[in-house]
Amino acid sequence: SRVGVIPGGIAEIFEGYPKAGEHPDEEYTIVRRGFLKMAIQHGRPVVPIYCFGATKMMRRLNIPILETISNLMRISLCVFYGVWGLPLPFRQRLLYVMGEPITPPSSTPTDPSVLNHQIDEMHQQFCNSLQNLFDRNKDAYGWGHKTLKIISR
């Protein structure tokens, strides 16, 4: 069985431009450790995937209080818009790129410090792979000028 996970969650919606101090040529992704812990515990590989263009399908208004409330309530309260100011996405070509599977260690440790070390190692592999995917494919998408900022949580 296969499971798709988008680990950025609600917090990722609020990262990047138009947030104060952020630049429109920076893309952001949040990589959490929880899904990697589950992969290790269940012996399942994870496949890094990046979707170019997803951040351009809708625009959002920057209302800082909504970010705070969303994170506290764990729901997405976001004012977004697309074509004609409606919640219809802009036409945007999307490019999905996939990395090689990252396989967890063959056995799940019982010692929490060993498990945390394995999670940290897998997290670093995942982040490196995601960064490499972005850097290798951004020119083909027309985003050679953009950079990817990975936020680890």
Secondary structure, DSSP 4 states (H G I P E B T S, - for coil): ------TTHHHHHTSSTTSTT--TTEEEEEE-SHHHHHHHHHT--B--EEEETGGGS-EE---HHHHHHHHHHTS----EE-GGGSS-PPP---EEEE---BPPPSS--SSHHHHHHHHHHHHHHHHHHHHHHHHHHHHHHT-TT-EEEEEE-
